[in-house]
Amino acid sequence: MKISLALVCSVSITALLVAGCGKSDETPPPSTGQGTAPAKTESATSTAQDAAKAAAAEAQKALNTAKIEGQKAVETVKTETQTVVSNATKTLTDQTSAVTTQFNNLLTQAKGYVTDKKYQDALTTLQQITALKLTPEQQKTVDDLKGQVQKLMTSQTVTNILGGFRK
């Protein structure tokens, strides 16, 4: 970029010099009869214009190169970002799947304990489930089952108490 800036400055200065040489308000010095002064001025102007054109072409080439490199950098960042997002999504999906599987296994185990009337074991298993990161639906399922287990435990306790009085 430093080269391009220097190149642009050189082109600008050269252009100003050329413009200054081409527009003179002064009257030319009297001719000595040799005719070399106008030829030298014309030759210098032509050389300066050629140099300015070359400098402008070089500056444009540098600008185009910088633009291409910038586009490559943007594409590289875009590709790397997509890779990171893809990997993160895959990891999250895998973790979610593992939690869902673990949730389903523990829930099935807790329901089995309820069926076997092992209510304390069911509550312990439900407590293990709450350590997982649950969705709102999963949390509602756990809460509902926990409420049912507590009602069944209370009902069993009342039955046991009443059964003791009947003897």
C-alpha positions as CSV (number, residue, x, y, z in Angstrom):
1,M,0.0,0.0,0.0
2,K,2.9,2.4,0.7
3,I,4.1,1.8,-2.8
4,S,0.7,2.5,-4.3
5,L,0.3,5.7,-2.2
6,A,3.8,6.9,-3.3
7,L,2.9,6.0,-6.9
8,V,-0.4,8.0,-6.8
9,C,1.5,11.0,-5.3
10,S,4.1,10.8,-8.0
11,V,1.4,10.6,-10.7
12,S,-0.4,13.6,-9.2
13,I,2.8,15.7,-9.0
14,T,3.8,14.8,-12.5
15,A,0.3,15.7,-13.8
16,L,0.5,19.1,-12.1
17,L,3.9,19.7,-13.6
18,V,2.6,18.7,-17.0
19,A,-0.4,20.9,-16.6
20,G,1.8,23.8,-15.5
21,C,4.1,23.3,-18.5
22,G,1.2,23.2,-21.0
23,K,-0.5,26.4,-19.8
24,S,2.0,29.2,-19.7
25,D,0.8,32.8,-19.6
26,E,4.2,34.1,-20.2
27,T,5.3,35.0,-23.6
28,P,8.0,32.8,-25.0
29,P,11.5,34.2,-25.0
30,P,12.7,35.6,-28.2
31,S,13.8,32.9,-30.6
32,T,17.5,32.5,-31.2
33,G,16.8,31.1,-34.5
34,Q,17.9,27.6,-33.7
35,G,14.3,26.3,-32.8
36,T,15.5,23.9,-30.1
37,A,13.6,25.3,-27.1
38,P,10.1,24.4,-28.4
39,A,11.3,21.0,-29.4
40,K,12.8,20.4,-26.0
41,T,9.6,21.6,-24.2
42,E,7.5,19.4,-26.4
43,S,9.8,16.4,-25.8
44,A,9.7,17.0,-22.0
45,T,5.9,17.3,-22.0
46,S,5.6,14.1,-24.0
47,T,8.0,12.3,-21.6
48,A,6.1,13.6,-18.6
49,Q,2.8,12.5,-20.0
50,D,4.2,9.0,-20.8
51,A,5.6,8.8,-17.3
52,A,2.2,9.9,-15.8
53,K,0.4,7.3,-17.9
54,A,2.8,4.6,-16.8
55,A,2.5,5.6,-13.2
56,A,-1.3,5.6,-13.5
57,A,-1.3,2.2,-15.1
58,E,1.0,0.9,-12.3
59,A,-1.2,2.4,-9.7
60,Q,-4.3,0.8,-11.2
61,K,-2.5,-2.6,-11.4
62,A,-1.5,-2.3,-7.7
63,L,-5.1,-1.4,-6.8
64,N,-6.5,-4.3,-8.8
65,T,-4.0,-6.7,-7.0
66,A,-5.0,-5.3,-3.6
67,K,-8.7,-5.7,-4.5
68,I,-8.1,-9.4,-5.5
69,E,-6.2,-10.1,-2.3
70,G,-8.9,-8.5,-0.3
71,Q,-11.6,-10.6,-2.0
72,K,-9.5,-13.7,-1.3
73,A,-9.2,-12.8,2.4
74,V,-13.0,-12.3,2.6
75,E,-13.6,-15.7,1.1
76,T,-11.1,-17.3,3.4
77,V,-12.8,-15.8,6.5
78,K,-16.2,-16.7,5.1
79,T,-15.1,-20.4,4.6
80,E,-13.5,-20.6,8.0
81,T,-16.6,-19.1,9.7
82,Q,-18.8,-21.6,7.9
83,T,-16.6,-24.4,9.1
84,V,-16.7,-23.2,12.7
85,V,-20.5,-22.8,12.7
86,S,-20.9,-26.2,11.1
87,N,-18.6,-27.9,13.7
88,A,-20.4,-26.1,16.6
89,T,-23.8,-27.1,15.2
90,K,-22.7,-30.7,14.9
91,T,-21.3,-30.7,18.5
92,L,-24.5,-29.1,19.8
93,T,-26.6,-31.6,18.0
94,D,-24.6,-34.5,19.3
95,Q,-24.8,-33.2,22.8
96,T,-28.5,-32.7,22.5
97,S,-29.0,-36.2,21.2
98,A,-27.0,-37.7,24.0
99,V,-29.0,-35.7,26.6
100,T,-32.3,-36.8,25.0
101,T,-31.2,-40.4,25.0
102,Q,-30.1,-40.2,28.7
103,F,-33.4,-38.5,29.5
104,N,-35.5,-41.1,27.8
105,N,-33.6,-44.0,29.5
106,L,-33.9,-42.4,33.0
107,L,-37.6,-41.6,32.4
108,T,-38.3,-45.2,31.3
109,Q,-36.4,-46.4,34.5
110,A,-38.5,-44.1,36.7
111,K,-41.7,-45.3,35.2
112,G,-40.7,-48.9,35.7
113,Y,-40.1,-48.1,39.4
114,V,-43.6,-46.6,39.6
115,T,-45.1,-49.7,38.0
116,D,-43.2,-51.8,40.6
117,K,-44.4,-49.4,43.4
118,K,-40.8,-48.5,44.2
119,Y,-41.7,-44.8,44.6
120,Q,-38.5,-43.7,46.4
121,D,-36.4,-45.2,43.7
122,A,-38.6,-43.4,41.1
123,L,-38.0,-40.1,42.9
124,T,-34.3,-40.7,43.1
125,T,-34.2,-41.4,39.3
126,L,-36.3,-38.3,38.6
127,Q,-33.8,-36.3,40.7
128,Q,-31.0,-37.6,38.4
129,I,-33.0,-36.4,35.4
130,T,-33.1,-32.8,36.8
131,A,-29.3,-32.7,36.6
132,L,-29.6,-32.7,32.8
133,K,-30.2,-29.7,30.7
134,L,-33.9,-30.2,29.9
135,T,-36.2,-28.6,27.4
136,P,-39.4,-27.1,28.8
137,E,-41.4,-30.1,27.6
138,Q,-39.0,-32.5,29.2
139,Q,-39.1,-30.6,32.5
140,K,-42.9,-30.6,32.4
141,T,-42.9,-34.4,31.9
142,V,-40.5,-34.9,34.9
143,D,-42.6,-32.5,37.1
144,D,-45.8,-34.3,36.2
145,L,-44.3,-37.8,36.9
146,K,-42.9,-36.5,40.2
147,G,-46.3,-35.2,41.2
148,Q,-47.9,-38.6,40.4
149,V,-45.2,-40.4,42.4
150,Q,-45.8,-38.2,45.4
151,K,-49.6,-38.7,45.2
152,L,-49.0,-42.5,45.0
153,M,-46.6,-42.4,47.9
154,T,-49.2,-40.5,50.0
155,S,-52.0,-42.8,48.9
156,Q,-49.8,-45.9,49.9
157,T,-49.0,-44.3,53.2
158,V,-52.6,-43.7,54.0
159,T,-53.5,-47.3,52.9
160,N,-50.8,-48.7,55.1
161,I,-52.0,-46.6,58.1
162,L,-55.6,-47.6,57.6
163,G,-54.6,-51.2,57.1
164,G,-52.9,-51.1,60.4
165,F,-56.1,-50.0,62.1
166,R,-58.1,-52.8,60.5
167,K,-56.0,-55.6,62.1
